[in-house]
Amino acid sequence: MEAGDGTEETPLPLALTRFQLSEEYGFLLPHPLTELPAPYGPWMEIAHDLPQLITSRRLRSQVHQLPQLSARHLRGREELHLAHLVLSFIAMGYVWQEGEEGTVKVLPRNLAVPFWEVSQALGLPPILTHADFVLANWRRKNPNGNLDTIISLPGGESLRGFILVTLLVEKAAVPGIKAIVQAIRAILQLDEETLHKALQELAGAIGDMSKALKRMHDYVDPAVFYAVIRIFLSGWKDNPAMPHGLIYEGVSDEPKAYSGGSAAQSTVLHAFDELLGIRHSEESTAFLHRMRDYMPPPHRAFVEEIHRAPSLKQHVLSSGDAGLRATFNQCISALADFRSYHITIVTKYITIAAAKAKARRAEPGDRAGPSAGKPPSALEAKGTGGSHIFSFLKSIRDTTREGMISA
């Protein structure tokens, strides 16, 4: 269904290439660049040394010595995405280098101005987003296809695992993304057989996403995620550690507030919700819609286009086809199961990990180990995006289940 493959005389209503989506990689950036042009060497130098610079508390002084570079010489989407990835990782390290009790009020001009320029060019906010952290942050280590990240932060193998498992969830979604296009076309053409197949594909893809998510247990240590990694995904909106936001020097004298990285910024589940006609509570919907501002604009446009398409749920209801209804319900069930499993993961990596971190803090003389710093507490009950995490996740899981069509 790529545009220009010769099989269609007119473009499909949802041809993937119109929305910078790939047949093979879905929302992932298909072939991310790993190096910026030579003039941007100073950024890359810091970016490649980030974990060491942060843990040795030297990142801020290194950033202060950066030359003032303009983003105007960056060419094309890939260069811009790599620049946004690099600058967002440096910015997160700069803000959180000293933990939540040593935050800064100002992002210095030599980082803030080019970060703002790149963000404006891509239509993304000037903070680390899911599009940076996962979609544009992968490379093949060797011809066998072993994956690695491009830029890293403290957290070692657990951070690498967290990014790459999330990437595998995105990759598992690809047949489901293509199934959305097939389903909408089938509704328009009243092709029940194709619609039935598309919904089976969708249910299968969501099941594969759950399987991919389960690999988190193999690669990510909850103690490292909670005490080391999580703070670097935190933003400066709805965060008690940075109640006034952040001033981007040379951009604005007023502080700006942006949410941290969140799974809610992944376009995949937004697209599935829109196709299946799932309606979340007012509060959850408001948060999810705000998270769309953190997606690349073409991906956001894809979700909006699905919203404008004829209603799949209405079509299934009016068809009176029991088989079609059962397949539709399979999709809903798979999506609710995925969301339940996400709650399981969050329980392990945040709630239980937070309780263990608190217990360790209470033990006299326990300061040993690589993360001897104080684990963050400002977001104990919140997601890095700023939502009240459990009430939000349970609410969207329950409203997903309510999308079932009863016999």
C-alpha positions in Angstrom: 0.0 0.0 0.0 2.9 2.3 -0.5 2.0 5.3 -2.7 3.1 4.7 -6.3 3.3 0.9 -6.2 1.1 0.8 -9.3 -1.7 -1.2 -7.8 -4.0 1.8 -7.3 -5.2 4.4 -9.8 -6.0 6.9 -7.0 -4.3 7.2 -3.7 -5.8 5.3 -0.8 -7.7 7.5 1.7 -5.0 6.5 4.2 -1.8 5.7 2.2 0.9 5.3 4.8 3.5 7.4 3.0 1.3 10.4 3.3 1.8 10.3 7.0 5.6 9.5 7.1 4.7 5.9 7.9 6.6 2.9 6.6 5.2 -0.4 5.4 8.1 -2.2 7.2 8.7 0.0 10.3 5.4 1.7 11.0 5.9 4.8 13.2 9.6 4.0 13.7 12.0 6.2 11.7 13.1 3.7 9.0 16.8 4.3 8.8 17.9 6.7 11.5 21.2 8.6 11.0 23.8 8.0 13.6 26.1 11.0 13.0 25.4 14.7 12.3 27.4 16.7 9.7 30.9 17.8 10.9 30.0 21.3 12.2 27.8 19.6 14.8 30.7 17.6 16.2 30.6 19.3 19.6 27.0 18.1 20.1 27.8 14.5 19.1 30.9 14.5 21.3 28.9 15.3 24.4 26.0 13.0 23.3 28.2 10.0 23.0 29.7 10.5 26.4 26.5 11.4 28.2 26.3 8.5 30.8 29.8 9.3 32.1 29.4 13.1 32.0 26.1 12.8 34.0 27.3 10.3 36.6 30.6 12.3 37.1 28.5 15.5 37.4 30.5 17.1 34.5 27.7 17.6 31.9 26.7 21.1 32.9 30.2 22.5 32.7 30.7 20.8 29.3 27.4 22.3 28.0 28.5 25.8 29.2 31.5 25.4 26.9 29.5 24.4 23.8 29.8 26.8 20.9 26.6 28.6 19.8 25.6 26.5 16.8 22.7 27.3 14.5 20.3 24.5 13.5 19.8 26.2 10.1 22.4 24.1 8.4 20.6 20.8 9.1 19.1 19.2 6.0 16.2 16.7 5.8 14.1 14.8 8.3 16.8 12.3 9.3 19.3 15.0 10.3 16.6 17.0 12.2 15.4 13.9 14.1 19.0 13.0 15.1 19.6 16.6 16.2 16.4 16.6 18.2 17.4 13.2 19.8 20.9 14.5 20.7 19.7 17.9 22.1 16.8 16.4 24.0 19.1 13.8 25.7 21.7 16.5 26.5 18.9 18.8 27.9 17.4 16.0 30.1 20.9 15.2 31.5 21.6 18.9 32.0 18.3 19.5 34.0 18.5 16.3 36.1 22.2 15.8 36.5 22.0 16.5 40.3 18.7 14.7 40.8 15.3 16.3 41.6 16.7 18.4 44.4 19.4 20.1 42.2 17.3 21.2 39.2 18.0 24.3 37.2 15.7 27.2 36.3 17.4 28.0 33.0 18.5 26.0 30.0 21.5 27.9 28.6 21.3 29.7 25.3 23.9 27.5 23.4 21.6 24.5 24.1 18.2 26.2 24.2 18.3 28.1 21.0 19.3 25.3 18.6 17.0 22.9 20.4 14.1 25.3 19.9 15.0 25.8 16.2 15.1 22.0 15.6 11.8 21.5 17.5 10.1 24.2 15.4 11.3 22.6 12.2 10.0 19.1 13.2 6.8 20.4 14.9 7.9 18.7 18.2 8.2 20.3 21.6 11.7 21.1 23.0 11.9 18.2 25.4 12.6 14.4 25.1 9.7 12.7 23.5 8.8 9.1 22.7 9.7 10.0 19.0 13.2 10.7 20.2 13.7 8.1 22.9 12.4 5.2 20.8 11.3 5.9 17.3 14.6 7.7 16.1 17.0 6.1 18.6 18.0 2.7 17.1 20.6 1.3 14.8 21.8 -2.1 13.7 25.0 -3.2 15.4 25.9 -5.7 12.7 24.5 -7.1 9.5 22.7 -9.9 11.5 20.3 -7.2 12.6 21.3 -7.0 16.3 19.9 -3.7 17.6 21.4 -1.0 19.7 20.6 2.6 20.7 22.3 5.6 19.2 22.4 7.9 22.2 22.2 6.7 25.9 21.8 8.0 29.4 22.7 6.5 32.8 21.2 3.1 33.3 23.5 0.8 31.3 22.0 -2.4 30.0 18.6 -1.7 31.7 18.2 1.6 29.8 19.2 -0.1 26.5 16.7 -2.9 27.3 13.9 -0.4 28.1 14.4 1.5 24.8 14.8 -1.6 22.6 11.9 -3.6 24.1 9.7 -0.5 23.6 11.0 -0.4 20.0 10.0 -4.1 19.6 6.5 -3.3 20.8 6.3 -0.6 18.1 7.6 -3.0 15.5 5.1 -5.7 16.5 2.3 -3.1 15.9 3.2 -2.7 12.2 0.8 -5.3 10.8 -1.9 -3.7 12.9 -1.2 -0.2 11.4 -1.5 -1.7 7.9 -4.7 -3.4 9.0 -6.2 0.0 9.9 -5.7 1.1 6.3 -7.2 -2.1 4.9 -10.2 -2.0 7.3 -11.1 1.6 6.4 -10.8 0.8 2.7 -13.0 -2.3 3.2 -15.7 -0.3 4.9 -15.7 2.2 2.1 -15.9 -0.6 -0.5 -18.4 -2.7 1.6 -15.9 -5.6 1.4 -16.8 -7.7 4.4 -14.3 -10.4 3.7 -11.3 -8.0 3.6 -12.7 -6.2 6.7 -12.8 -9.5 8.6 -9.2 -10.4 7.6 -8.0 -6.9 8.5 -9.5 -7.2 12.0 -8.0 -10.6 12.5 -4.6 -9.0 11.5 -5.2 -6.2 14.0 -6.1 -8.6 16.9 -2.9 -10.7 16.1 -0.7 -7.6 16.0 -2.0 -6.4 19.4 -1.3 -9.9 20.9 2.2 -9.7 19.5 2.7 -6.3 21.1 1.8 -7.9 24.5 4.4 -10.7 23.9 7.0 -8.1 23.0 6.2 -6.1 26.2 6.8 -9.2 28.3 10.4 -9.1 27.3 10.8 -6.1 29.6 11.3 -8.5 32.5 14.4 -10.1 30.8 16.2 -6.9 30.1 15.3 -4.2 32.6 16.1 -4.2 36.3 13.2 -2.5 38.3 15.7 -1.0 40.8 17.8 0.6 38.0 14.7 1.8 36.1 13.2 3.4 39.2 16.3 4.9 40.9 18.4 5.8 37.9 16.5 5.9 34.5 13.1 7.3 35.4 14.2 10.8 36.4 15.7 11.5 33.0 12.3 10.9 31.4 10.6 13.4 33.7 9.4 16.7 32.4 8.8 20.2 33.8 5.0 20.2 33.7 2.9 18.8 36.6 6.2 17.9 38.3 6.6 19.1 42.0 10.4 19.0 41.5 10.1 21.8 38.8 6.9 23.6 39.7 7.7 26.7 37.6 8.9 25.0 34.4 12.1 25.9 32.6 13.4 29.1 31.0 14.8 28.5 27.5 17.5 31.2 27.4 17.5 33.2 24.2 14.0 31.9 23.3 11.7 33.3 26.1 12.1 35.1 29.4 9.1 33.3 30.7 9.5 29.6 31.8 7.9 26.9 29.7 6.3 23.7 30.9 6.5 20.5 29.0 5.5 16.9 29.9 8.1 14.2 30.1 8.4 11.1 27.9 5.3 8.9 28.2 4.0 5.7 26.5 0.9 7.8 25.9 3.0 9.7 23.2 3.1 6.5 21.2 0.8 7.0 18.2 0.0 3.3 17.9 -2.7 3.0 20.7 -4.2 6.3 19.7 -4.7 4.9 16.2 -6.2 1.6 17.4 -8.6 3.5 19.8 -9.8 5.7 17.0 -10.4 2.8 14.6 -12.3 0.7 17.3 -14.3 3.7 18.4 -13.1 3.5 22.0 -14.2 6.5 24.1 -12.2 7.2 27.3 -13.3 9.4 30.3 -13.2 13.1 29.9 -10.1 13.4 32.1 -8.2 10.6 30.3 -9.2 11.9 26.9 -7.9 15.4 27.8 -4.5 13.9 28.8 -4.2 11.6 25.8 -5.1 14.5 23.4 -2.4 16.7 25.1 0.1 13.9 24.5 -0.7 14.1 20.8 1.2 17.4 20.8 4.3 15.4 21.5 4.0 13.3 18.3 5.5 14.1 14.9 2.7 16.1 13.2 2.3 13.6 10.3 1.6 10.8 12.9 -0.9 13.0 14.7 -2.6 13.7 11.3 -2.8 9.9 10.7 -4.8 9.5 14.0 -7.1 12.5 13.0 -7.7 11.0 9.6 -8.8 7.7 11.2 -11.1 9.7 13.5 -12.7 11.3 10.3 -13.2 7.9 8.6 -16.5 6.1 8.6 -17.2 4.4 12.0 -16.0 0.8 12.1 -18.2 0.1 15.2 -21.3 1.4 13.5 -20.5 -0.6 10.4 -20.2 -3.8 12.5 -23.4 -3.1 14.4 -25.4 -2.4 11.3 -24.0 -5.4 9.4 -25.7 -7.9 11.8 -22.8 -10.2 11.0 -22.0 -12.3 14.1 -18.6 -13.4 12.7 -17.6 -9.7 12.2 -18.8 -8.8 15.6 -16.8 -11.6 17.2 -13.6 -10.5 15.4 -14.2 -6.9 16.4 -14.6 -8.0 20.0 -11.3 -10.0 19.7 -9.5 -6.7 18.9 -11.1 -5.0 21.9 -10.2 -7.9 24.1 -6.6 -8.0 22.9 -6.3 -4.2 23.5 -7.7 -4.5 27.0 -5.3 -7.3 27.7 -2.4 -5.2 26.5 -3.4 -2.4 28.8 -3.8 -4.8 31.7 -0.3 -6.0 31.1 1.0 -2.5 31.0 -0.5 -2.0 34.5 1.4 -5.2 35.6 4.7 -3.7 34.3 4.1 -0.3 35.9 3.3 -2.0 39.2 6.6 -3.9 39.1 8.8 -1.1 37.8 7.3 1.8 39.8 5.1 0.9 42.7 7.0 -2.1 44.0 10.4 -0.5 43.0 9.4 2.7 44.9 8.5 0.7 48.1 11.8 -1.1 47.9 13.7 2.1 47.4 11.9 3.7 50.4 12.8 0.6 52.5 16.5 0.9 51.5 16.5 4.6 52.3 15.3 3.7 55.8 18.1 1.2 56.4 21.0 2.8 58.3 24.3 3.2 56.5 22.9 1.8 53.2 24.6 4.1 50.6 26.4 1.5 48.6 25.9 0.5 45.0 26.0 2.4 41.7 22.8 4.4 42.4 23.8 5.6 45.8 22.0 8.8 45.0 18.6 9.4 46.4 15.9 7.8 44.2 13.4 10.4 42.9 10.2 10.8 44.9 8.4 13.7 43.2 6.7 11.4 40.7 6.1 8.3 42.9 2.4 8.2 42.1 2.6 9.9 38.7 3.8 8.9 35.2 6.8 10.7 33.7 4.2 12.4 31.4 2.5 13.9 34.6 -0.6 11.7 34.8 -1.8 10.0 38.0 -0.6 6.8 36.6 -2.7 4.0 38.1 -6.1 5.8 38.0 -5.2 6.7 34.4 -4.1 3.3 33.2 -7.0 1.5 34.9 -9.5 4.0 33.5 -8.3 3.5 29.9 -8.2 -0.3 30.4 -11.8 -0.3 31.7 -13.1 2.0 29.0 -11.4 -0.2 26.4 -13.3 -3.2 27.7 -16.5 -1.2 27.5 -16.0 -0.9 23.8 -17.1 -4.5 23.3 -20.3 -5.1 21.3 -22.6 -7.3 23.2 -24.6 -10.0 21.4 
